[in-house]
C-alpha cells in the first residue's frame, strides 16, 4: 500500500495510552462506521433494516506504521449494506495486528459514529491479517499472553480424503470411519488443520491446543455400543500420529507452519490410561467389572485377602523404587488380566504390552483410591507408581518435545494420576523444553469439576505440583451467572480462591479459562437449557457476555472450536463435537445455530458470524493490552443477584487501570463504581457504558441488559 493511502489511516494503537486515537485524514462517510463498541444486542425491541452508506475501506495500522488489515464492507450496487439493529450496538469486522506485530502492547480504541448501530454481518469474508516477517519472539511470550483455540482434528477440516479410513479396509466397525455417525471418524486431519491456520489466526488466537493426535484403537466397545477413537483418547501407539489424521511428517509441518506465524502449539496428552486392550477373565461377557480395593485384594495375595501368597517381598505401591516393583511379578491379585491374542503387541512402545504395568483392579468409581487406580470407562489404567512407567512416559513425551518443539501439554484426566508421578514428570518435561529453547513451556492439567470450588483445583498445583489446571471453577461461575440466575457474587468466591494456588495469583493468571468444551458441552447449549423460552437475541446476548468475560478476566482464554460460529449442541460429549467442515451427521445438522441462518451441513470458516467478529476484536484487544493479559485484579462491585460485576485490572508496568463492567441482568443499570482516585476520565475500549468520573474514585457506569464495558482510565501526566 502506498504512502498516500497510509497517511489516511487511523492509528488505533496510539502510543499515548490515555489520548484519543489519531484520525489523520480518515474519511468518515455518512452512515458508515469507523470504530465500534463491542456490545451484545439489546433485548429491547429491534428493527432490522438496511441503510446505504458510501464505501470506504480505510486500513488499520499500528503505532510503528505496520499495515495490518482493512475495515470491510459488503458492497452491493455501489452501496455499503449495513444491517441495522435499533437500540443495539454490536461489532464491525476489524482485523487488528497479532500481538507480535505491535511495536508495544497498547489498547484498542472502540467507539461509534452517532448515526446508527451496525450489526455484524456486513462483511461476508473473515477479517484478514498481515503475518509479520519476524516471529522469532513468540517463545518469549508467557502463558498468560496467549489466546488458545482448542479443536479435535477429526472434526475440524479434511485436507486429505485418502486417509479417511486410516489405511484400513472394510466397514465402519473396522476402519472407524463413518461421517454420518457422531461417534466415528469424519475425515478431519492435520493437513486440513494446517490449511486453516489463516482462519484460526484471523480469529485472534495465538496458540492452538490440538486434541490428541496419537494412534488410537480404531473401534472399541461392546457389540452394538461400538464407537471410534476419533477423539484421540484411546491410544495404542504413543509414538505415531493416528493414520486417520495423517503422519508424523504432517504433524511436523503443522507445528512448523504455526511457529512460522508466531503461533504456539499445545499437545493434548494422556498418561492415566491407554486403549482398552487388557481383559479380565472374571469379567468376560459382563458389562461391568467392579473395582477391587487394595484392602480386599492386596498385592501379596491371589484374588483376595484369603488367596495364595504371591509377589513375595513386594512392600506395596507406596515404595516407589525399581527394586521394590521388580518384586511385583504377578498381576492376578484382584483380577486375572490377559491380552487377546490379536492384540498382544498392539501397543507402542513395547513395554506397554506388559500387564504388570497396569493396576488391573476393575472399573473406577471416581472415589477414594479407585480415582487413581481404577479403569477409567474401561480403559487400561497405567500403574503410574511404577518407576518403569514413570521413566517410560518421560521418554515418550520428552521425545515429542525433542522432535517437534511443541510449546506445551494439556494433560487429560490429570486428577486420576498419583501426585508422585507429576513430581517427576513435570520437571523432566520443563527441562526437555528448556534444552530445546522453549522457556515458557505451558503444562496444564484437566481436573474436571462442576462447582465453583477453586480449592479443589488449587490443591492439584500444590499436592500434584502441576504448573496450572484448566479452570473449571471459572467456567462454572459463568454458567451459573450468565447461563443461570446466580448473583455476580459467584465471581467473588472464584477470585478469592486465587490465593489458594501454589503461587497465588501468579499461578491463577496462567490457568486456561473456558466457557464450554468437548466433554461437558457448549455454553450456548447451557443457555438454551437454562432459558428455554429465550429468543435468539437473548441467547446471543448471553453468549457474547460470556465471551467478554472470558477474553478480559484473568486466566488464559480458551475458545472451543465452533463456539465462534454459533454452534449449539444437543448435549455433551459426542453431541458437542460437531464438524467445522460440512457435516453429514443428521443430529448435528438439525441444530439451530445462533448468529446465523446456516447449519452445520455447510462449512463454517467464514467471518460473518457476530460471535466470530466479537471474539476477533476482543482477542486482539486483550493481546494488545498488558492489563488484560498480565494485570492483577481488584473486585470493585458484585451483587447477590443478577446485575453488576465490576473488576479493575492494572498494567503491571505503568499501573494504568482498565475497568471491566458486566451486567448479567435483563434490565439496564446505572451505578457508581469505585476506581483509582487519580483517574480523571474513562475511555471505552469495548462495549458501551463508560461514563464520566463523577468524583475522585467514582465512575458512572451505564450498562444495557446483558451488556458490558471495558474502560481505560486516564490519569494526569
CORSULNOR-V154478 format. One record per pair of residues at least 6 apart in sequence whose C-alpha atoms are under 8 Angstrom apart, sorted by sequence separation. I is the first residue (numbers start at 1). GAP is how many residues later the second one is. If there is no record, write none. Layout:
i	gap
I	GAP
I	GAP
This chain:
i	gap
14	6
28	6
61	6
62	6
74	6
75	6
99	6
168	6
169	6
171	6
172	6
178	6
179	6
180	6
220	6
221	6
241	6
258	6
259	6
283	6
297	6
298	6
301	6
302	6
331	6
347	6
364	6
365	6
366	6
375	6
383	6
384	6
400	6
401	6
433	6
460	6
461	6
480	6
481	6
498	6
499	6
501	6
516	6
528	6
551	6
569	6
570	6
583	6
593	6
607	6
622	6
623	6
638	6
639	6
650	6
651	6
663	6
684	6
693	6
694	6
703	6
14	7
60	7
61	7
73	7
74	7
168	7
177	7
178	7
179	7
219	7
220	7
240	7
241	7
258	7
297	7
298	7
301	7
302	7
346	7
363	7
364	7
374	7
382	7
434	7
461	7
481	7
498	7
501	7
515	7
516	7
550	7
569	7
592	7
622	7
637	7
638	7
650	7
683	7
692	7
693	7
13	8
14	8
59	8
60	8
61	8
73	8
74	8
167	8
176	8
177	8
178	8
179	8
219	8
220	8
240	8
296	8
297	8
301	8
302	8
316	8
317	8
345	8
366	8
373	8
433	8
461	8
515	8
550	8
568	8
591	8
637	8
638	8
649	8
650	8
682	8
691	8
692	8
12	9
59	9
60	9
73	9
166	9
176	9
177	9
219	9
220	9
255	9
296	9
300	9
301	9
315	9
344	9
364	9
365	9
373	9
460	9
481	9
498	9
569	9
590	9
591	9
636	9
637	9
648	9
649	9
682	9
690	9
691	9
692	9
11	10
12	10
59	10
60	10
165	10
177	10
218	10
219	10
241	10
255	10
295	10
300	10
301	10
314	10
364	10
373	10
447	10
480	10
498	10
578	10
589	10
636	10
637	10
648	10
649	10
682	10
690	10
691	10
10	11
11	11
59	11
60	11
165	11
217	11
218	11
299	11
300	11
313	11
314	11
363	11
364	11
430	11
528	11
589	11
635	11
636	11
648	11
649	11
681	11
682	11
690	11
691	11
10	12
11	12
58	12
59	12
165	12
172	12
217	12
218	12
299	12
300	12
361	12
362	12
363	12
364	12
457	12
527	12
575	12
588	12
589	12
635	12
636	12
647	12
648	12
681	12
689	12
690	12
10	13
57	13
58	13
164	13
216	13
314	13
361	13
362	13
363	13
364	13
477	13
575	13
588	13
596	13
634	13
635	13
646	13
647	13
680	13
689	13
9	14
10	14
57	14
216	14
300	14
313	14
314	14
359	14
360	14
361	14
363	14
457	14
477	14
595	14
633	14
634	14
646	14
647	14
679	14
688	14
689	14
8	15
9	15
57	15
299	15
312	15
359	15
360	15
363	15
457	15
524	15
527	15
595	15
633	15
634	15
646	15
688	15
689	15
8	16
9	16
10	16
57	16
216	16
311	16
312	16
362	16
457	16
524	16
527	16
562	16
595	16
633	16
645	16
646	16
659	16
680	16
7	17
8	17
9	17
56	17
215	17
216	17
217	17
299	17
311	17
338	17
426	17
477	17
583	17
584	17
632	17
633	17
644	17
645	17
679	17
682	17
7	18
8	18
55	18
214	18
216	18
217	18
311	18
337	18
562	18
570	18
582	18
583	18
631	18
632	18
644	18
645	18
678	18
679	18
8	19
212	19
213	19
216	19
217	19
311	19
454	19
524	19
561	19
569	19
581	19
582	19
583	19
631	19
632	19
643	19
644	19
645	19
657	19
677	19
678	19
688	19
689	19
690	19
31	20
55	20
211	20
212	20
215	20
216	20
310	20
360	20
452	20
453	20
474	20
523	20
580	20
582	20
583	20
631	20
632	20
643	20
644	20
676	20
677	20
687	20
688	20
689	20
690	20
31	21
32	21
71	21
72	21
164	21
211	21
212	21
214	21
215	21
216	21
360	21
445	21
451	21
452	21
473	21
570	21
579	21
581	21
582	21
628	21
630	21
631	21
642	21
643	21
644	21
676	21
677	21
687	21
688	21
690	21
31	22
32	22
71	22
72	22
164	22
165	22
214	22
215	22
358	22
359	22
444	22
447	22
450	22
451	22
452	22
569	22
578	22
581	22
582	22
627	22
628	22
630	22
642	22
643	22
675	22
676	22
686	22
687	22
688	22
30	23
31	23
32	23
55	23
71	23
164	23
214	23
215	23
310	23
337	23
358	23
359	23
443	23
444	23
445	23
446	23
447	23
449	23
450	23
568	23
580	23
581	23
627	23
628	23
642	23
674	23
675	23
686	23
687	23
29	24
30	24
54	24
55	24
70	24
71	24
163	24
164	24
214	24
215	24
331	24
358	24
359	24
443	24
444	24
445	24
446	24
448	24
449	24
452	24
567	24
568	24
580	24
581	24
627	24
674	24
675	24
685	24
686	24
29	25
54	25
55	25
69	25
70	25
214	25
215	25
331	25
335	25
357	25
358	25
442	25
443	25
444	25
445	25
447	25
451	25
452	25
567	25
568	25
580	25
626	25
627	25
644	25
673	25
674	25
684	25
685	25
686	25
29	26
53	26
54	26
69	26
92	26
161	26
214	26
215	26
216	26
330	26
334	26
335	26
357	26
407	26
444	26
450	26
451	26
567	26
568	26
625	26
626	26
643	26
672	26
673	26
684	26
685	26
29	27
52	27
53	27
68	27
69	27
90	27
91	27
92	27
93	27
160	27
214	27
215	27
329	27
334	27
335	27
357	27
566	27
567	27
646	27
648	27
672	27
673	27
684	27
685	27
28	28
52	28
53	28
68	28
69	28
89	28
90	28
91	28
92	28
213	28
214	28
215	28
328	28
405	28
566	28
672	28
673	28
683	28
684	28
27	29
51	29
52	29
53	29
68	29
88	29
89	29
90	29
91	29
158	29
159	29
160	29
213	29
299	29
303	29
304	29
331	29
357	29
565	29
566	29
627	29
671	29
672	29
682	29
683	29
51	30
52	30
86	30
87	30
89	30
90	30
92	30
93	30
101	30
157	30
158	30
159	30
302	30
303	30
304	30
398	30
402	30
415	30
565	30
566	30
627	30
628	30
670	30
671	30
682	30
683	30
27	31
50	31
51	31
86	31
88	31
98	31
101	31
154	31
155	31
157	31
158	31
159	31
160	31
302	31
303	31
357	31
390	31
394	31
398	31
401	31
402	31
405	31
407	31
414	31
415	31
515	31
627	31
670	31
671	31
682	31
683	31
26	32
50	32
51	32
84	32
85	32
95	32
97	32
100	32
154	32
155	32
156	32
157	32
159	32
160	32
213	32
299	32
301	32
302	32
303	32
357	32
393	32
397	32
401	32
409	32
411	32
413	32
414	32
415	32
670	32
681	32
682	32
50	33
51	33
84	33
85	33
93	33
94	33
95	33
96	33
97	33
98	33
154	33
155	33
156	33
158	33
159	33
300	33
303	33
384	33
385	33
405	33
407	33
408	33
409	33
410	33
411	33
412	33
413	33
414	33
669	33
670	33
680	33
681	33
49	34
50	34
84	34
85	34
93	34
95	34
154	34
158	34
159	34
299	34
384	34
390	34
394	34
398	34
402	34
407	34
408	34
409	34
410	34
411	34
412	34
413	34
668	34
669	34
679	34
680	34
681	34
48	35
49	35
60	35
61	35
62	35
66	35
83	35
84	35
100	35
153	35
154	35
157	35
158	35
298	35
299	35
385	35
390	35
394	35
401	35
407	35
408	35
409	35
410	35
411	35
413	35
515	35
668	35
669	35
679	35
680	35
48	36
49	36
60	36
61	36
82	36
83	36
153	36
156	36
157	36
159	36
297	36
298	36
385	36
410	36
479	36
514	36
637	36
668	36
669	36
679	36
680	36
34	37
47	37
48	37
82	37
83	37
100	37
153	37
156	37
233	37
297	37
384	37
465	37
478	37
513	37
636	37
637	37
667	37
668	37
678	37
679	37
47	38
48	38
64	38
83	38
100	38
236	38
452	38
475	38
636	38
667	38
668	38
678	38
46	39
47	39
63	39
64	39
82	39
83	39
157	39
235	39
236	39
462	39
468	39
474	39
475	39
476	39
524	39
565	39
636	39
666	39
667	39
46	40
62	40
63	40
82	40
153	40
234	40
235	40
426	40
454	40
461	40
462	40
467	40
468	40
471	40
474	40
475	40
483	40
523	40
661	40
663	40
665	40
666	40
45	41
46	41
62	41
81	41
233	41
234	41
293	41
423	41
452	41
453	41
459	41
461	41
470	41
471	41
472	41
474	41
475	41
522	41
662	41
663	41
664	41
665	41
45	42
46	42
176	42
233	42
234	42
292	42
422	42
423	42
452	42
455	42
458	42
459	42
468	42
469	42
470	42
471	42
472	42
513	42
518	42
524	42
562	42
663	42
664	42
44	43
175	43
176	43
184	43
185	43
372	43
373	43
422	43
454	43
458	43
459	43
468	43
469	43
470	43
471	43
483	43
484	43
512	43
513	43
514	43
517	43
524	43
525	43
566	43
663	43
664	43
41	44
174	44
175	44
183	44
184	44
185	44
186	44
371	44
372	44
373	44
419	44
420	44
422	44
453	44
454	44
458	44
468	44
479	44
483	44
511	44
512	44
513	44
514	44
515	44
516	44
524	44
525	44
565	44
662	44
663	44
42	45
174	45
183	45
184	45
185	45
371	45
372	45
415	45
419	45
455	45
482	45
509	45
510	45
511	45
512	45
513	45
514	45
522	45
524	45
525	45
564	45
566	45
662	45
663	45
41	46
42	46
173	46
184	46
372	46
418	46
419	46
454	46
455	46
484	46
508	46
509	46
510	46
512	46
514	46
522	46
525	46
565	46
662	46
41	47
42	47
183	47
479	47
483	47
484	47
508	47
509	47
522	47
564	47
565	47
661	47
662	47
10	48
12	48
13	48
14	48
15	48
40	48
41	48
74	48
479	48
483	48
521	48
563	48
564	48
660	48
661	48
9	49
10	49
11	49
12	49
13	49
14	49
39	49
40	49
41	49
73	49
74	49
522	49
660	49
661	49
8	50
9	50
10	50
11	50
12	50
13	50
39	50
40	50
72	50
73	50
74	50
521	50
522	50
659	50
660	50
9	51
10	51
11	51
12	51
38	51
39	51
72	51
149	51
176	51
177	51
520	51
521	51
564	51
659	51
660	51
9	52
11	52
37	52
38	52
39	52
176	52
520	52
521	52
658	52
659	52
6	53
37	53
38	53
173	53
176	53
282	53
519	53
520	53
658	53
659	53
36	54
37	54
176	54
281	54
282	54
518	54
519	54
521	54
522	54
540	54
658	54
659	54
36	55
72	55
189	55
190	55
191	55
208	55
210	55
212	55
213	55
280	55
281	55
518	55
519	55
521	55
539	55
540	55
657	55
658	55
36	56
149	56
189	56
190	56
206	56
207	56
208	56
209	56
210	56
211	56
212	56
220	56
280	56
281	56
518	56
520	56
656	56
657	56
35	57
70	57
147	57
148	57
149	57
151	57
153	57
187	57
188	57
189	57
206	57
207	57
208	57
209	57
210	57
211	57
212	57
280	57
281	57
519	57
656	57
657	57
69	58
70	58
147	58
148	58
149	58
150	58
151	58
152	58
153	58
187	58
205	58
206	58
207	58
208	58
209	58
210	58
217	58
279	58
280	58
518	58
536	58
656	58
33	59
69	59
146	59
147	59
148	59
149	59
150	59
151	59
152	59
185	59
191	59
194	59
207	59
209	59
216	59
278	59
279	59
483	59
517	59
518	59
68	60
69	60
146	60
147	60
148	60
149	60
150	60
151	60
152	60
153	60
190	60
194	60
278	60
279	60
482	60
6	61
68	61
69	61
146	61
148	61
150	61
190	61
193	61
197	61
278	61
279	61
325	61
482	61
68	62
277	62
278	62
325	62
67	63
191	63
194	63
277	63
482	63
190	64
194	64
322	64
482	64
551	64
222	65
320	65
321	65
322	65
277	66
320	66
321	66
322	66
552	66
318	67
320	67
444	67
544	67
551	67
293	68
317	68
444	68
478	68
547	68
551	68
618	68
292	69
317	69
291	70
292	70
544	70
548	70
552	70
291	71
551	71
38	72
129	72
290	72
291	72
37	73
126	73
129	73
289	73
290	73
291	73
556	73
35	74
36	74
37	74
128	74
289	74
290	74
291	74
554	74
555	74
35	75
36	75
37	75
127	75
288	75
553	75
554	75
35	76
36	76
126	76
154	76
166	76
167	76
293	76
552	76
554	76
35	77
36	77
154	77
166	77
167	77
278	77
293	77
552	77
554	77
34	78
35	78
166	78
554	78
33	79
34	79
152	79
165	79
166	79
291	79
554	79
33	80
163	80
164	80
280	80
32	81
163	81
164	81
163	82
163	83
291	83
31	84
31	85
33	85
21	88
17	89
17	90
154	90
15	91
154	91
14	92
153	92
13	93
13	94
12	95
13	95
12	96
13	96
12	97
273	102
276	102
277	102
278	102
273	103
276	103
277	103
275	104
276	104
274	105
275	105
98	106
273	106
274	106
95	107
273	107
274	107
98	108
273	108
274	108
552	108
237	109
238	109
239	109
272	109
273	109
236	110
237	110
238	110
239	110
272	110
236	111
237	111
238	111
271	111
236	112
237	112
272	112
549	113
545	117
545	119
138	121
509	121
271	122
135	124
138	124
135	125
137	125
138	125
139	125
135	126
136	126
138	126
135	127
505	127
132	129
131	130
267	139
266	140
267	140
269	140
271	140
272	140
265	141
266	141
267	141
268	141
269	141
270	141
271	141
272	141
264	142
265	142
266	142
267	142
268	142
269	142
270	142
272	142
264	143
265	143
266	143
267	143
268	143
269	143
270	143
271	143
492	143
266	144
268	144
272	144
234	145
272	145
271	146
492	146
491	147
255	149
489	149
255	150
488	150
489	150
255	151
487	151
488	151
489	151
252	152
487	152
488	152
489	152
487	153
488	153
486	154
487	154
488	154
486	155
487	155
488	155
485	156
486	156
487	156
488	156
489	156
239	157
485	157
488	157
238	158
548	160
481	161
545	161
100	162
545	162
545	163
542	164
541	165
541	166
266	176
488	176
482	182
481	183
209	201
143	297
142	298
143	298
139	299
140	299
141	299
143	299
139	300
140	300
139	301
144	365
144	366
143	367
144	367
183	391
182	392
182	393
186	393
182	395
182	396
180	403
182	403
179	404
180	404
181	404
156	405
179	405
180	405
179	406
180	406
199	406
199	407
148	408
150	408
147	409
148	409
149	409
150	409
151	409
203	409
146	410
147	410
148	410
149	410
150	410
151	410
203	410
144	411
145	411
146	411
147	411
148	411
149	411
150	411
204	411
144	412
147	412
149	412
203	412
204	412
143	413
203	413
204	413
202	414
205	414
204	415
203	416
204	416
155	422
157	422
155	423
156	423
157	423
158	423
155	424
156	424
157	424
152	425
155	425
156	425
155	426
147	472
147	476
146	477
145	478
126	480
127	480
125	481
126	481
124	482
125	482
126	482
124	483
125	483
146	483
123	484
124	484
145	484
123	485
144	485
145	485
122	486
144	486
121	487
120	488
121	488
120	489
121	489
120	490
119	491
120	493
43	494
42	495
43	495
41	496
42	496
41	497
41	499
42	499
40	500
41	500
40	501
40	502
40	504
39	505
40	505
108	512
108	513
93	514
107	514
107	515
108	516
107	517
108	517
105	518
106	518
107	518
91	519
94	519
105	519
106	519
90	520
93	520
104	520
105	520
106	520
92	521
95	521
96	521
99	521
105	521
91	522
94	522
95	522
98	522
102	522
91	523
94	523
97	523
93	524
96	524
99	524
98	525
99	525
111	573
110	574
111	574
109	575
110	575
111	575
38	576
109	576
110	576
108	577
109	577
110	577
107	578
43	623
37	647
39	647
37	648
38	648
39	648
37	649
38	649
39	649
36	650
37	650
38	650
37	651
42	662
43	662
42	663
42	664
18	665
42	665
40	666
40	667
39	668
39	669
39	670
18	694
18	695
18	696
18	697
